[in-house]
Amino acid sequence: MSGFIGEFFGTLILILLGVGTMASVNLNKAYAKGANWTYVCVAWGMAVTMGVYVAGLLGSQGHLNPAVTIGFAVFGYFPWADVVPYLLGQFLGAFVGAALVVIHYYPHFQASPDEANGNHVGIFATKPAVKNPVFNFLSETIATWAFVFILLNLGNFTAGLKPFIVGMVIMVVGMGLGSTTGFALNPARDWGPRLAYTILPIPHKGGAEWNYAWVPMVGPLVGGILAAGLQFWITY
């Protein structure tokens, strides 16, 4: 139960701050509208940092990400018995975090009547800069592989200042590898908010683009498993 609670609230904070940033830079009448990619990457990095701190203090290992949980479990770095509670916490936390963003920015959604004004699924989920499913999948796989491989070499990344290191990793992955697909790196980060965008009564919303959603689900999972497999091969 502590794992579920930690992952739920940690992922909620991650999405509240991260998706909140995307609403702020996209929606009409928000002060940060039009802010640049560096702003976005720094904000997502700090969102992950704060989520990891919350999760760690509430008793989980601060994964906040099915690609981490499943990748770790496949190669014995995490017990399979805890996988389902972690995944439930991650996906539910992501959905609730996105729902809070809807409430927080509701007047701004009302003031943004169409996609041209920034009211689109990209606030909540990821979209490719150039739509090419094969290369979009490879981008998510490579970026997540790098992220998870670094995590595996940080040890307990909820301890001390290590959550800030995790946030810095997110920042540099976003800056170096994220501008192709929006760097989901995390199936829960994409699917929880995408579902919220689909079913919640958001003013003037467009399509949720579920035809693309397999990329931020499958790519990160493959990348996480490959990273854990490489770590296992090197160390054992």
BELDA-V97404 format. One line per field, one symbol per residue. ss: DSSP state (H for helix, E for strand, C for the rest). phi: phi as a letter, one per 40 degrees, with the letter a starting at -180 (. if undefined). burial: 1 if it has 16 or more other ideal C-beta (glycine too) atoms within 10 Angstrom, else 0. A space follows every 10 residues. Layout:
ss: ???
phi: ???
burial: ???
This chain:
ss: CHHHHHHHHH HHHHHHHHHH HHHHHHCCCC CCCCCCHHHH HHHHHHHHHH HHHHHHHCCC CCCCCHHHHH HHHHCCCCCH HHHHHHHHHH HHHHHHHHHH HHHHCHHHHH CCCCHHHCCC HHHCCCCCCC CCHHHHHHHH HHHHHHHHHH HHCCCCCCCC CHHHHHHHHH HHHHHHHCCC CCCCCCHHHH HHHHHHHHHC CCCCCCCCCC CCHHHHHHHH HHHHHHHHHH HHHHHC
phi: .ccccccccc cdcdcdcccd cccccbcdgc ccdgccccdc ccccccccdc ccdccccchb cgcfadccdc dccdbgcacc ccccdccccc ccccccdccc cdccbdcccc cbcacccgca ccccbcbccb cadccccccc ccccdccccc dcbcgccccf ccdccdcccd dcccccbccc bgfcgadcdc cccccdccbc cccgccccfc ccccccccdc cccccccccc cccccb
burial: 0011111111 1111111111 1111111001 0110100001 1111111111 1111110101 1111111111 1111101100 0110111011 1111111111 1100100110 1100001111 1111111100 0000011111 1111111111 1100001100 0111111111 1111101101 1111111111 1111111100 0100100110 0110111011 1111111100 100000
